[in-house]
Structures are given as structure tokens and as C-alpha cells.
Amino acid sequence: MRGHVSLRSLGRNWRKVVLGTGIAGVAVASFCCGRSVSVPEALAGPPAPVTARAPETTPPVVSEPPSDYSRRVVAYMYGTIPITREELGEYLIARFGAERLELFVNNRIIQHACQQKGITVTEAEIEAHIAETLKGFGPTLNRKDFEEQVLKPRHLTMFEWKEDVIRPKLLMTKLCRPQIRVTEEDFQKAFEAYYGEKVQCKMIMWPKAEKNKVLTDIYARIKASPDEFDRAAKGQASHVLAAKGGDLEHPIGHHTTGSDDLEKEAFSLRPGELSRVIDTPDGSVVVLKCVQRIPADTTKLLDKERPKLEKEIIDKKVEMEIPKVFQELRAQADPNLLLVKRQREEDLVRDAKKEIESGPGKPAKSTLTQPRGN
């Protein structure tokens, strides 16, 4: 199955891409949590622990009434005037509720499904995942730098990263893992992806809207002149590719990009040759230029590499399975986001009032936005 091909996937270490099943176009955490890459969402707590029944002689614990909980004080002003949790909650809901409700509901759906199967995630597991993530950025990036350089630009705190991204991802991983099976074909494809022949390429990427211009004008020029290719590569819309003159960070191997068409084109090229204009599943168009062919590593044997390959295959299959399973869970839960609908209605009333107040022939500018809910 073909997956999403993007600059991010092609620039990623080829050993980390999906082997034989394609590249997932949406990050697992993003898909499960309903959040975009750059927008922080509501905070989701961990699953409620299951407590053992108390002995018959132990008096039952009476929980505090919800009304008392809502009236708990979170701040004072002028020394004696209280501000309650309920007031703070209403303040936050009015400003961020509709935007972040879906994330919260999605997290609860995941927690509910996992609780039913006795699946939990410990703080130690979350910390281990963070440590592994930091390793992927290299030895020079510590936890503080990760927060400043990776999370902060995306308007995320470490708490949000742990509770809104890592915890649901680990829960979904445990939920999906029993369904994963590794076949001999998976081993063969993974081995070829790791140690088979590869092609080092330069790439120019254009938005779908520019495809006609590429076909009728640009392609002929970059194919006829190496200087024109280099100029286009350095001036392309992708800042990452432009900064490197189109050089892909890693060579293209079999079963590494999620696009059979792109890989077929890459392996048809000789050094210096250009591919045709290639459509990618994400809608962009690209042209490849072969820099060199890299022969297969004949020193490696499949049987000796099986343990490492098996872990890699399982990890990637789980990544592909998570969005599917989550969609099934969400369909079963059938969430009804009332807050989103209510705020949408309030927007309509407000716009209607502005239309009336503006008078005939002076329509007020609409404040309506596309609903974020279902």
C-alpha cells in the first residue's frame, strides 16, 4: 500500500521509514490526538487506576461532592476574595474549549479502550520514550534544548508532550501490538531496504498547482542545462531542499519511500540523468536527478540480521495500524461535541446582530470560522 510521500519522509533516515507498507502521512500522535503540528491542545490525564475492593470492615470512602470540588479556591485577590476552579474552568473553556475539546475526547476514547483491556502506561515508560526520542536527535541535544528547540516552536510544553502525545501513542501501541504479524516477505523487503542497492539523488519539489508550468516550461530548461537545474533546486519552495541545492539527506532504497513510482524512477536513472515529472501521493510533483548509484552491501546475511529487522518491522507496522484502529474506536464512541456546536450557534447569532446593526447596504464582516469538531 502506498503511503504519504513528502519532503519529511524523503529526508528521514531510510532505515526509519515504513518497510513494504509505505510512509504514514500523518504522525501517529497528531492523528490520534486530533492536533495540528503547531497548535497545543488540552491536557489529558492518565487513565484512572483500578483499585481493589476494600475489606468488609473498612468504612466506605465518601468522595467529595462535585459542587465542593468546583468551588475549590485556586487564587485570592485583595487577600480574601476567592477565585474558584469553576471560574477558572469557565474562563479557559470560553477561550480554548472548542479548539481543544476534540483532543480531550480523543484521549478519553483511547483511555477507555485501553482500560477495558487492562492496558496502562507508567511514568517510567514515558520517560524511557523521551530518552529514546532525545537519542534520535544526536548526543548534543539534552532535555532542556529539546524543550526550547523542538517543543517551544510548536507551542508545546513538556507536560503536554508527555500527556497529549507520548501517553496516547504508547497506549495505542500496546493496544495494536497483538494484531501485528511479521511475514517472510516483510523480512525480505526490510533486508533489501537496509542493505540493497540505493540511489543518491537531488530533488526539486513543486506544489501541485505548478504542475502545468513545470511540464510546459520548467522541465525542458532544467533537463537541457545543469546550471538551470541547480538554479531551480536552490530556489525551490522547500527551504530544507533549497538550502542543500536539492540534495536528499539519505539515498533512496527499495521499499523506503512509500511510492513505488518514485522508487522505480530513481532506479531507472544513471548518474547525471533526470527523471520524468513524478506525481506524489501528497499532491506535489518532483523531479529527481541521479548523483550516484550505491551497490548493495553483500557482506550482510538475512539470517544474522533478523532480530534487528523484526523489531524495525513491528515498529513500522504498529505505526501504520494505529490510525486505523483509532478510527474504529472513534466510530464506536461516536462522540458528539456539543461545545463546538453551541459556540458555532453563538457565532451565528453574533453575526446576525452585526448585520442588523450595520444597516442596509453595509454588511458586517463575518466572524464565522470553520468548525473544528465533527
TIMAR-969244 format. One record per residue (C-alpha): residue number from 1; residue in one letter; x, y, z. Coordinates in nm, 4 decimals. Example, Ala and Ser with C-alpha at 12.3 -4.5 7.8 and 13.67 -1.06 7.14 Angstrom:
BEGIN
nr; rest; x; y; z
1; A; 1.2300; -0.4500; 0.7800
2; S; 1.3670; -0.1060; 0.7140
***
This chain:
BEGIN
nr; rest; x; y; z
1; M; 0.0000; 0.0000; 0.0000
2; R; 0.1350; 0.3394; -0.0892
3; G; 0.1718; 0.5949; 0.1812
4; H; 0.2328; 0.9654; 0.2031
5; V; 0.5450; 1.0926; 0.0269
6; S; 0.6741; 1.4253; 0.1457
7; L; 0.9967; 1.6107; 0.1999
8; R; 0.9899; 1.4989; 0.5600
9; S; 0.9620; 1.1320; 0.4663
10; L; 1.2314; 1.1512; 0.1996
11; G; 1.4641; 1.3435; 0.4268
12; R; 1.4169; 1.0944; 0.7064
13; N; 1.6727; 0.8225; 0.7666
14; W; 1.5775; 0.5499; 0.5216
15; R; 1.6170; 0.2925; 0.7949
16; K; 1.3282; 0.4507; 0.9810
17; V; 1.0716; 0.4536; 0.7032
18; V; 0.7930; 0.2053; 0.6638
19; L; 0.9179; -0.1139; 0.5112
20; G; 0.6904; -0.2522; 0.2428
21; T; 0.3801; -0.0707; 0.3651
22; G; 0.4571; 0.2949; 0.2877
23; I; 0.5175; 0.6060; 0.4887
24; A; 0.2434; 0.7236; 0.7210
25; G; 0.1396; 1.0674; 0.6037
26; V; 0.0272; 1.1876; 0.9423
27; A; 0.2250; 1.1489; 1.2566
28; V; 0.0781; 0.8980; 1.4936
29; A; 0.0405; 1.1448; 1.7752
30; S; -0.1172; 1.4027; 1.5507
31; F; -0.3698; 1.1553; 1.4132
32; C; -0.4694; 1.0144; 1.7488
33; C; -0.4868; 1.3383; 1.9382
34; G; -0.6579; 1.5488; 1.6750
35; R; -0.3945; 1.8196; 1.6980
36; S; -0.2001; 2.0010; 1.4312
37; V; 0.1771; 2.0175; 1.4495
38; S; 0.1846; 2.3774; 1.5623
39; V; -0.1166; 2.4135; 1.7908
40; P; -0.1069; 2.2999; 2.1560
41; E; -0.4164; 2.1245; 2.2807
42; A; -0.5955; 2.0475; 2.6046
43; L; -0.4320; 1.8429; 2.8736
44; A; -0.5390; 1.4824; 2.9020
45; G; -0.4782; 1.2965; 3.2237
46; P; -0.3674; 0.9356; 3.2628
47; P; -0.6162; 0.6502; 3.2799
48; A; -0.7855; 0.6132; 3.6159
49; P; -0.6244; 0.3315; 3.8171
50; V; -0.8300; 0.0282; 3.9077
51; T; -0.8445; -0.0074; 4.2861
52; A; -0.9090; -0.3279; 4.4761
53; R; -1.2347; -0.3581; 4.6762
54; A; -1.1855; -0.2705; 5.0413
55; P; -1.2473; -0.5326; 5.3126
56; E; -1.5987; -0.5536; 5.4571
57; T; -1.4829; -0.3997; 5.7870
58; T; -1.3398; -0.0907; 5.6188
59; P; -1.5801; 0.2056; 5.6056
60; P; -1.6508; 0.3186; 5.2519
61; V; -1.4675; 0.6283; 5.1361
62; V; -1.7098; 0.9085; 5.0611
63; S; -1.5936; 1.1173; 4.7668
64; E; -1.6239; 1.4936; 4.7810
65; P; -1.9333; 1.6254; 4.6039
66; P; -1.8623; 1.7725; 4.2613
67; S; -2.0051; 2.1078; 4.3755
68; D; -1.7431; 2.1329; 4.6520
69; Y; -1.4721; 2.0412; 4.4043
70; S; -1.5767; 2.3156; 4.1640
71; R; -1.5711; 2.5703; 4.4472
72; R; -1.2140; 2.4924; 4.5500
73; V; -1.0059; 2.8062; 4.5520
74; V; -0.7219; 2.8467; 4.3040
75; A; -0.6320; 3.2073; 4.3894
76; Y; -0.7178; 3.5035; 4.6088
77; M; -0.7288; 3.8724; 4.5295
78; Y; -0.7284; 4.1539; 4.7817
79; G; -0.6372; 3.8929; 5.0382
80; T; -0.9823; 3.7451; 5.0867
81; I; -1.1753; 3.7393; 4.7566
82; P; -1.1516; 3.3821; 4.6171
83; I; -1.1250; 3.2675; 4.2556
84; T; -1.2552; 2.9115; 4.2173
85; R; -1.1720; 2.6213; 3.9936
86; E; -1.5120; 2.6586; 3.8312
87; E; -1.4440; 3.0227; 3.7432
88; L; -1.1043; 2.9353; 3.6024
89; G; -1.2558; 2.6453; 3.4102
90; E; -1.5242; 2.8630; 3.2520
91; Y; -1.2612; 3.1214; 3.1619
92; L; -1.0478; 2.8611; 2.9846
93; I; -1.3417; 2.6889; 2.8169
94; A; -1.4662; 3.0182; 2.6739
95; R; -1.1265; 3.0816; 2.5151
96; F; -0.9916; 2.7369; 2.4286
97; G; -1.2740; 2.4880; 2.4847
98; A; -1.3990; 2.4397; 2.1288
99; E; -1.0448; 2.4275; 1.9953
100; R; -0.9231; 2.1683; 2.2423
101; L; -1.2299; 1.9623; 2.3186
102; E; -1.1657; 1.7161; 2.0378
103; L; -0.8191; 1.6351; 2.1676
104; F; -0.9555; 1.5724; 2.5152
105; V; -1.2346; 1.3497; 2.3828
106; N; -0.9919; 1.1549; 2.1637
107; N; -0.7633; 1.0951; 2.4603
108; R; -1.0575; 0.9727; 2.6653
109; I; -1.1601; 0.7352; 2.3869
110; I; -0.8102; 0.5849; 2.3867
111; Q; -0.8023; 0.5598; 2.7663
112; H; -1.1445; 0.3920; 2.7751
113; A; -1.0486; 0.1315; 2.5157
114; C; -0.7230; 0.0534; 2.6947
115; Q; -0.8833; 0.0356; 3.0401
116; Q; -1.1230; -0.2273; 2.9088
117; K; -0.8234; -0.4427; 2.8152
118; G; -0.6212; -0.3635; 3.1284
119; I; -0.3625; -0.1660; 2.9318
120; T; -0.1726; 0.1065; 3.1173
121; V; 0.1380; 0.3173; 3.0628
122; T; 0.3707; 0.4002; 3.3504
123; E; 0.5699; 0.7175; 3.4062
124; A; 0.8858; 0.5093; 3.3672
125; E; 0.7757; 0.4017; 3.0192
126; I; 0.7057; 0.7622; 2.9239
127; E; 1.0472; 0.8756; 3.0474
128; A; 1.2147; 0.5903; 2.8597
129; H; 1.0377; 0.7003; 2.5422
130; I; 1.1557; 1.0576; 2.5911
131; A; 1.5129; 0.9373; 2.6403
132; E; 1.4913; 0.7343; 2.3192
133; T; 1.3498; 1.0338; 2.1342
134; L; 1.6368; 1.2534; 2.2502
135; K; 1.8877; 0.9956; 2.1241
136; G; 1.7402; 1.0314; 1.7773
137; F; 1.8383; 1.3989; 1.7740
138; G; 2.2014; 1.3220; 1.8470
139; P; 2.4213; 1.3292; 2.1585
140; T; 2.4368; 1.7094; 2.1807
141; L; 2.0632; 1.7675; 2.2371
142; N; 1.9651; 1.7458; 2.6031
143; R; 1.6183; 1.7619; 2.7525
144; K; 1.6231; 2.1382; 2.8051
145; D; 1.7385; 2.2017; 2.4482
146; F; 1.4653; 1.9677; 2.3233
147; E; 1.2038; 2.1763; 2.5026
148; E; 1.3460; 2.5023; 2.3691
149; Q; 1.4303; 2.3976; 2.0132
150; V; 1.1636; 2.1371; 1.9349
151; L; 0.8642; 2.1818; 2.1643
152; K; 0.8579; 2.5564; 2.2206
153; P; 0.8413; 2.6493; 1.8471
154; R; 0.5375; 2.4197; 1.8272
155; H; 0.3802; 2.5885; 2.1307
156; L; 0.4061; 2.2718; 2.3383
157; T; 0.5197; 2.2204; 2.6955
158; M; 0.6888; 1.9033; 2.8156
159; F; 0.3746; 1.8187; 3.0131
160; E; 0.1603; 1.8492; 2.7004
161; W; 0.4124; 1.6448; 2.5028
162; K; 0.4006; 1.3674; 2.7599
163; E; 0.0255; 1.3619; 2.8206
164; D; -0.1127; 1.4596; 2.4788
165; V; 0.1386; 1.2838; 2.2552
166; I; 0.3526; 1.0195; 2.4234
167; R; 0.0980; 0.8627; 2.6596
168; P; -0.1751; 0.8084; 2.3942
169; K; 0.0864; 0.6846; 2.1475
170; L; 0.2197; 0.4265; 2.3941
171; L; -0.1325; 0.3212; 2.4879
172; M; -0.2265; 0.2749; 2.1230
173; T; 0.0980; 0.0884; 2.0586
174; K; 0.0142; -0.1638; 2.3308
175; L; -0.3399; -0.1922; 2.2015
176; C; -0.2295; -0.2612; 1.8427
177; R; 0.0784; -0.4766; 1.9031
178; P; -0.1064; -0.8118; 1.9447
179; Q; -0.2508; -0.7712; 1.5936
180; I; 0.0883; -0.7430; 1.4232
181; R; 0.2388; -1.0387; 1.2375
182; V; 0.5760; -1.0458; 1.0606
183; T; 0.5971; -1.2464; 0.7391
184; E; 0.8933; -1.3750; 0.5410
185; E; 0.8114; -1.1183; 0.2729
186; D; 0.8428; -0.8469; 0.5368
187; F; 1.1916; -0.9734; 0.6228
188; Q; 1.2948; -0.9769; 0.2579
189; K; 1.1756; -0.6220; 0.1968
190; A; 1.3327; -0.4916; 0.5148
191; F; 1.6643; -0.6555; 0.4319
192; E; 1.6586; -0.5023; 0.0847
193; A; 1.5721; -0.1608; 0.2292
194; Y; 1.8649; -0.1757; 0.4695
195; Y; 2.1321; -0.3411; 0.2607
196; G; 2.0126; -0.3444; -0.1004
197; E; 2.1164; -0.1134; -0.3834
198; K; 2.0402; 0.2563; -0.3426
199; V; 2.0400; 0.5723; -0.5489
200; Q; 2.1731; 0.9047; -0.4219
201; C; 1.9637; 1.1828; -0.5740
202; K; 1.8940; 1.5523; -0.5874
203; M; 1.5285; 1.6500; -0.5874
204; I; 1.3208; 1.9518; -0.6841
205; M; 0.9685; 1.9682; -0.5462
206; W; 0.6799; 2.1880; -0.6660
207; P; 0.3243; 2.2355; -0.5364
208; K; 0.0520; 2.0615; -0.7356
209; A; -0.0723; 2.3987; -0.8637
210; E; 0.2539; 2.4469; -1.0553
211; K; 0.2468; 2.1111; -1.2337
212; N; 0.1346; 2.2522; -1.5696
213; K; 0.4085; 2.5171; -1.5630
214; V; 0.6659; 2.2510; -1.4781
215; L; 0.5541; 2.0324; -1.7691
216; T; 0.5320; 2.3099; -2.0288
217; D; 0.8286; 2.5266; -1.9349
218; I; 1.0480; 2.4455; -1.6368
219; Y; 1.1202; 2.0781; -1.7068
220; A; 1.2657; 2.1387; -2.0536
221; R; 1.5013; 2.4049; -1.9174
222; I; 1.6318; 2.2082; -1.6197
223; K; 1.6811; 1.8985; -1.8366
224; A; 1.8773; 2.0893; -2.1022
225; S; 2.1056; 2.2760; -1.8630
226; P; 2.2730; 2.1549; -1.5408
227; D; 2.3051; 2.5204; -1.4362
228; E; 1.9281; 2.5675; -1.4748
229; F; 1.8670; 2.2573; -1.2642
230; D; 2.0955; 2.3853; -0.9887
231; R; 1.9301; 2.7271; -1.0005
232; A; 1.5835; 2.5750; -0.9722
233; A; 1.6982; 2.3396; -0.6945
234; K; 1.8346; 2.6292; -0.4873
235; G; 1.5243; 2.8412; -0.5480
236; Q; 1.2554; 2.5798; -0.4838
237; A; 0.9764; 2.6335; -0.2325
238; S; 1.1118; 2.3780; 0.0150
239; H; 1.3594; 2.5692; 0.2301
240; V; 1.5218; 2.2471; 0.3506
241; L; 1.5879; 2.1177; -0.0006
242; A; 1.6773; 2.4628; -0.1305
243; A; 1.9415; 2.5075; 0.1389
244; K; 2.1120; 2.1879; 0.0207
245; G; 2.0727; 2.2519; -0.3507
246; G; 1.8195; 1.9692; -0.3734
247; D; 2.0422; 1.7053; -0.2130
248; L; 1.8446; 1.4383; -0.0289
249; E; 1.9950; 1.3644; 0.3091
250; H; 1.9784; 0.9889; 0.2520
251; P; 1.9799; 0.7753; -0.0613
252; I; 1.6618; 0.6200; -0.1971
253; G; 1.6326; 0.2457; -0.1478
254; H; 1.3701; -0.0133; -0.2334
255; H; 1.0618; -0.0081; -0.0071
256; T; 1.1739; 0.3120; 0.1676
257; T; 0.9637; 0.5998; 0.0328
258; G; 0.6116; 0.4604; 0.0239
259; S; 0.5941; 0.5381; -0.3506
260; D; 0.6640; 0.2557; -0.5942
261; D; 0.6511; 0.5059; -0.8794
262; L; 0.9195; 0.7303; -0.7313
263; E; 1.1469; 0.4376; -0.6466
264; K; 1.1054; 0.2902; -0.9962
265; E; 1.2087; 0.6225; -1.1490
266; A; 1.5075; 0.6566; -0.9171
267; F; 1.6402; 0.3102; -1.0010
268; S; 1.5981; 0.3705; -1.3743
269; L; 1.8461; 0.6603; -1.3663
270; R; 2.2184; 0.6736; -1.4309
271; P; 2.4448; 0.9435; -1.2835
272; G; 2.3557; 1.2817; -1.4299
273; E; 2.0151; 1.1740; -1.5654
274; L; 1.6845; 1.3367; -1.4743
275; S; 1.3609; 1.1547; -1.4051
276; R; 1.0311; 1.2497; -1.5612
277; V; 0.7954; 1.4704; -1.3606
278; I; 0.6633; 1.2430; -1.0843
279; D; 0.3313; 1.2837; -0.9035
280; T; 0.3475; 1.2028; -0.5333
281; P; 0.0604; 1.0800; -0.3139
282; D; 0.0605; 1.4066; -0.1175
283; G; -0.0181; 1.6033; -0.4342
284; S; 0.3185; 1.7630; -0.5024
285; V; 0.5310; 1.6933; -0.8110
286; V; 0.9024; 1.6190; -0.8089
287; V; 1.1939; 1.5650; -1.0418
288; L; 1.4916; 1.3537; -0.9396
289; K; 1.8497; 1.3836; -1.0610
290; C; 2.0756; 1.0841; -1.0068
291; V; 2.4046; 1.1670; -0.8369
292; Q; 2.5382; 0.8147; -0.7919
293; R; 2.4349; 0.4506; -0.7679
294; I; 2.5281; 0.2739; -0.4440
295; P; 2.5781; -0.1031; -0.4719
296; A; 2.4213; -0.3493; -0.2288
297; D; 2.6115; -0.4495; 0.0851
298; T; 2.6951; -0.8127; 0.0092
299; T; 2.8625; -0.8687; 0.3468
300; K; 2.5274; -0.8898; 0.5260
301; L; 2.3184; -1.2059; 0.5627
302; L; 1.9458; -1.2058; 0.6282
303; D; 1.9531; -1.4735; 0.8979
304; K; 2.2009; -1.2767; 1.1073
305; E; 2.0027; -0.9557; 1.0714
306; R; 1.6606; -1.0996; 1.1546
307; P; 1.6380; -0.9856; 1.5215
308; K; 1.7109; -0.6237; 1.4357
309; L; 1.4867; -0.6306; 1.1296
310; E; 1.1984; -0.7878; 1.3213
311; K; 1.1897; -0.5019; 1.5725
312; E; 1.2031; -0.2472; 1.2907
313; I; 0.9213; -0.4188; 1.1009
314; I; 0.6988; -0.4442; 1.4087
315; D; 0.7526; -0.0778; 1.4975
316; K; 0.6589; 0.0372; 1.1492
317; K; 0.3593; -0.1928; 1.1211
318; V; 0.2308; -0.0640; 1.4535
319; E; 0.2679; 0.2938; 1.3283
320; M; 0.0575; 0.2059; 1.0252
321; E; -0.2024; 0.0203; 1.2334
322; I; -0.2602; 0.2911; 1.4957
323; P; -0.4566; 0.5339; 1.2727
324; K; -0.6806; 0.2523; 1.1500
325; V; -0.7563; 0.1231; 1.4993
326; F; -0.8155; 0.4709; 1.6334
327; Q; -1.0656; 0.5470; 1.3582
328; E; -1.2522; 0.2302; 1.4555
329; L; -1.2514; 0.3324; 1.8222
330; R; -1.3768; 0.6795; 1.7407
331; A; -1.6533; 0.5398; 1.5197
332; Q; -1.7636; 0.3130; 1.8060
333; A; -1.7540; 0.6007; 2.0559
334; D; -1.9435; 0.8307; 1.8159
335; P; -1.8547; 1.1475; 2.0119
336; N; -2.0982; 1.4388; 1.9980
337; L; -1.9047; 1.7623; 2.0592
338; L; -2.1789; 1.9837; 2.1979
339; L; -1.9465; 2.2668; 2.2957
340; V; -1.8341; 2.3089; 1.9360
341; K; -2.1952; 2.3180; 1.8129
342; R; -2.3008; 2.5646; 2.0813
343; Q; -2.0183; 2.8046; 2.0026
344; R; -2.1000; 2.7756; 1.6345
345; E; -2.4576; 2.8815; 1.7107
346; E; -2.3300; 3.1724; 1.9199
347; D; -2.1178; 3.2841; 1.6242
348; L; -2.4261; 3.2813; 1.4007
349; V; -2.6256; 3.4928; 1.6459
350; R; -2.3397; 3.7389; 1.6847
351; D; -2.3013; 3.7740; 1.3085
352; A; -2.6740; 3.8263; 1.2654
353; K; -2.6690; 4.1048; 1.5222
354; K; -2.3781; 4.2732; 1.3459
355; E; -2.5598; 4.2512; 1.0144
356; I; -2.8636; 4.4237; 1.1680
357; E; -2.6577; 4.6901; 1.3437
358; S; -2.4564; 4.7704; 1.0314
359; G; -2.7724; 4.8806; 0.8494
360; P; -2.8858; 4.8241; 0.4887
361; G; -2.6088; 4.8020; 0.2315
362; K; -2.3400; 4.7853; 0.4990
363; P; -2.2852; 4.4187; 0.5694
364; A; -2.0649; 4.3479; 0.8668
365; K; -1.7626; 4.1325; 0.8225
366; S; -1.8407; 3.7756; 0.9227
367; T; -1.6574; 3.6302; 1.2195
368; L; -1.7531; 3.2737; 1.1360
369; T; -1.4799; 3.0175; 1.1231
370; Q; -1.4871; 2.6602; 1.0064
371; P; -1.5959; 2.4320; 1.2904
372; R; -1.3233; 2.2114; 1.4292
373; G; -1.5493; 1.9438; 1.5593
374; N; -1.7422; 1.6701; 1.3863
***
